Amino acid sequence: MKENLKVLMINGSPKSNGNTSIALREMEKVFKENGVDVETVTVGNKAIRGCVACNSCYEKGKCVFDDIVNELAPKFEEADGLVVASPVYYASANATLVACLDRLFYSSHFDKTMKVGASIACARRGGCSATFDELNKYFTISGMPIASSQYWNSIHGRTPGEAEKDEEGKQTMRTLAANMTFLMKSIALGKEQLGLPEKEERVATHFIR
């Protein structure tokens, strides 16, 4: 089995030490206890523009907008798992994070099959499940299994640090990290013994033909 598993965690909050970070730190503790290497990158405080569908990435091998997205791509390629965390703004993910993920997934052309994905939402009250669903779509279009927990992957807090009081939310994060670790280890063993599933040649159709 692969000796050192790696997880990339992307924090979509503009506050590097906000409530979203509390959720990620709970996961990080479990990963490190299990010998998983972790790197956390905060993108919510960066100036990240959205994808313009120019398709230059197919020629250049990277996004035409040379910012943190191109820095994340090799880290993502090397990782066995990806955790994406966002505060809830207007019942959805932070727009900066969405712009980052749109470009990261579209412009990076390496095979993402069987990298394990997990998404986290942090809110004062409502909107967590909608944000959770929104973020999971990046994984399901890429052949990435999704790690689950004992509840939807959410934590609650309004003022800075308030999520520390959400004991159920923190336990959900720890369980998520433990389950994700098990999945990554199982997939690493499966790759050794069975390899990745064979892929058919891609068929892309339009609704009009």
C-alpha positions as CSV (number, residue, x, y, z in Angstrom):
1,M,0.0,0.0,0.0
2,K,1.1,3.6,-0.6
3,E,3.2,4.6,2.4
4,N,2.1,8.2,3.0
5,L,-1.5,9.2,2.2
6,K,-2.1,12.9,1.6
7,V,-5.1,15.1,2.0
8,L,-5.5,18.6,0.6
9,M,-8.0,20.7,2.5
10,I,-9.3,23.9,0.9
11,N,-10.8,26.5,3.3
12,G,-13.2,28.7,1.4
13,S,-13.7,31.1,4.3
14,P,-12.2,34.6,4.1
15,K,-11.4,34.3,7.8
16,S,-8.4,32.0,8.2
17,N,-9.3,31.4,11.9
18,G,-13.0,31.4,11.7
19,N,-15.6,28.8,12.4
20,T,-14.9,26.9,9.2
21,S,-11.3,26.4,10.4
22,I,-12.5,24.8,13.6
23,A,-14.2,22.1,11.5
24,L,-11.0,21.5,9.5
25,R,-8.8,21.4,12.6
26,E,-11.0,18.6,14.1
27,M,-10.4,16.6,10.9
28,E,-6.7,17.4,10.8
29,K,-6.2,15.9,14.3
30,V,-7.7,12.6,13.2
31,F,-5.7,12.5,9.9
32,K,-2.5,13.1,11.8
33,E,-3.3,10.5,14.4
34,N,-3.7,8.0,11.5
35,G,-0.4,9.0,9.7
36,V,-2.1,11.0,6.9
37,D,-0.2,14.1,5.7
38,V,-2.4,17.2,5.6
39,E,-2.1,20.5,3.9
40,T,-4.6,23.3,4.4
41,V,-4.9,26.2,1.9
42,T,-7.2,29.2,2.6
43,V,-8.7,30.6,-0.6
44,G,-11.6,32.6,0.6
45,N,-9.5,35.7,1.2
46,K,-7.9,35.6,-2.3
47,A,-8.9,37.5,-5.5
48,I,-10.1,34.6,-7.7
49,R,-12.1,35.3,-10.8
50,G,-14.4,32.8,-12.4
51,C,-13.9,30.6,-15.4
52,V,-14.5,32.2,-18.8
53,A,-14.6,28.9,-20.7
54,C,-11.8,29.9,-23.0
55,N,-10.4,26.3,-23.1
56,S,-6.8,27.7,-23.0
57,C,-6.1,25.1,-20.3
58,Y,-6.2,22.4,-23.0
59,E,-3.3,24.1,-24.8
60,K,-1.4,25.4,-21.8
61,G,-2.0,22.5,-19.4
62,K,-3.1,25.1,-16.8
63,C,-5.5,27.9,-16.3
64,V,-4.9,31.1,-18.3
65,F,-5.4,33.1,-15.1
66,D,-2.2,32.3,-13.2
67,D,-3.2,32.6,-9.6
68,I,-3.7,30.2,-6.6
69,V,-5.7,27.8,-8.8
70,N,-2.6,26.8,-10.7
71,E,-0.8,26.4,-7.4
72,L,-3.5,24.1,-6.1
73,A,-3.6,21.9,-9.2
74,P,-0.3,19.9,-8.5
75,K,-1.2,19.6,-4.8
76,F,-4.6,18.2,-5.8
77,E,-3.0,15.8,-8.3
78,E,-0.6,14.4,-5.6
79,A,-3.3,14.1,-3.0
80,D,-5.3,11.0,-2.2
81,G,-8.2,13.0,-0.8
82,L,-9.7,16.5,-1.1
83,V,-11.7,18.3,1.6
84,V,-13.5,21.4,0.6
85,A,-15.0,23.6,3.3
86,S,-17.2,26.7,3.0
87,P,-19.1,29.2,5.1
88,V,-22.7,29.6,4.0
89,Y,-23.5,32.8,2.3
90,Y,-27.1,33.3,1.0
91,A,-27.8,29.6,1.4
92,S,-24.8,28.6,-0.8
93,A,-21.1,28.3,-0.8
94,N,-18.8,31.4,-0.8
95,A,-18.6,32.6,-4.4
96,T,-14.8,32.9,-4.2
97,L,-14.5,29.2,-3.4
98,V,-16.9,28.3,-6.2
99,A,-14.8,30.3,-8.7
100,C,-11.7,28.5,-7.4
101,L,-13.3,25.0,-7.7
102,D,-14.8,25.7,-11.1
103,R,-11.4,26.5,-12.5
104,L,-9.5,23.9,-10.5
105,F,-11.6,21.0,-11.7
106,Y,-12.0,22.3,-15.3
107,S,-8.4,23.2,-15.9
108,S,-6.7,20.2,-14.3
109,H,-6.8,17.3,-16.7
110,F,-5.2,14.6,-14.6
111,D,-7.4,11.6,-13.7
112,K,-9.2,12.2,-10.4
113,T,-10.8,8.8,-10.3
114,M,-11.0,7.3,-6.8
115,K,-9.5,10.3,-5.0
116,V,-11.8,10.6,-2.0
117,G,-13.8,13.9,-1.6
118,A,-15.5,15.4,1.3
119,S,-17.3,18.7,1.7
120,I,-18.1,20.8,4.8
121,A,-20.5,23.6,5.4
122,C,-20.5,26.1,8.2
123,A,-23.5,28.3,9.0
124,R,-25.2,30.3,11.7
125,R,-28.4,28.4,11.1
126,G,-29.8,27.5,7.7
127,G,-28.3,26.7,4.3
128,C,-25.8,23.9,5.2
129,S,-27.5,21.1,3.3
130,A,-27.8,23.2,0.1
131,T,-24.1,24.2,0.4
132,F,-23.2,20.5,1.1
133,D,-25.0,19.4,-2.1
134,E,-23.5,22.2,-4.2
135,L,-19.9,21.2,-3.2
136,N,-20.4,17.5,-3.7
137,K,-21.2,18.0,-7.4
138,Y,-17.5,18.6,-8.1
139,F,-16.7,15.1,-6.8
140,T,-19.5,13.2,-8.6
141,I,-18.6,14.6,-12.0
142,S,-14.9,13.4,-11.5
143,G,-15.2,9.8,-10.5
144,M,-14.4,10.7,-6.8
145,P,-16.0,8.7,-4.0
146,I,-17.6,10.9,-1.3
147,A,-16.8,10.3,2.3
148,S,-19.7,10.5,4.7
149,S,-20.1,10.9,8.4
150,Q,-22.7,10.4,11.1
151,Y,-24.7,13.4,9.9
152,W,-24.5,15.8,7.0
153,N,-21.1,17.4,7.1
154,S,-22.0,20.7,8.8
155,I,-21.0,22.7,11.9
156,H,-22.7,25.8,13.3
157,G,-21.5,29.1,14.7
158,R,-22.1,32.8,14.2
159,T,-19.5,34.8,16.1
160,P,-15.8,33.9,15.7
161,G,-15.0,30.7,17.6
162,E,-18.6,29.9,18.4
163,A,-18.4,26.6,16.5
164,E,-16.2,25.3,19.3
165,K,-19.4,24.9,21.3
166,D,-21.0,22.7,18.6
167,E,-20.0,19.3,20.1
168,E,-22.1,17.3,17.6
169,G,-20.7,19.3,14.7
170,K,-17.1,18.7,15.9
171,Q,-17.8,15.0,16.4
172,T,-19.3,14.8,12.9
173,M,-16.0,16.2,11.6
174,R,-13.9,13.7,13.5
175,T,-16.0,10.8,12.2
176,L,-15.8,12.2,8.7
177,A,-12.0,12.2,8.9
178,A,-11.9,8.6,10.3
179,N,-14.2,7.4,7.5
180,M,-12.3,9.3,4.9
181,T,-9.0,7.7,6.1
182,F,-10.5,4.2,5.9
183,L,-11.7,4.9,2.4
184,M,-8.3,6.2,1.2
185,K,-6.5,3.2,2.7
186,S,-9.0,0.8,1.2
187,I,-8.7,2.4,-2.2
188,A,-4.9,2.4,-2.0
189,L,-5.0,-1.4,-1.3
190,G,-7.5,-1.9,-4.1
191,K,-5.3,0.0,-6.6
192,E,-2.4,-2.3,-5.7
193,Q,-4.4,-5.5,-6.1
194,L,-7.0,-4.7,-8.7
195,G,-6.0,-1.4,-10.4
196,L,-8.5,1.3,-11.3
197,P,-11.8,0.4,-13.1
198,E,-11.5,0.3,-16.9
199,K,-13.0,3.3,-18.6
200,E,-15.0,3.3,-21.8
201,E,-14.2,5.9,-24.4
202,R,-16.0,9.1,-23.4
203,V,-19.4,9.8,-25.1
204,A,-20.5,13.4,-25.0
205,T,-23.9,14.2,-26.4
206,H,-26.0,17.3,-26.6
207,F,-29.7,17.4,-25.9
208,I,-30.5,18.5,-29.4
209,R,-28.8,15.5,-31.1
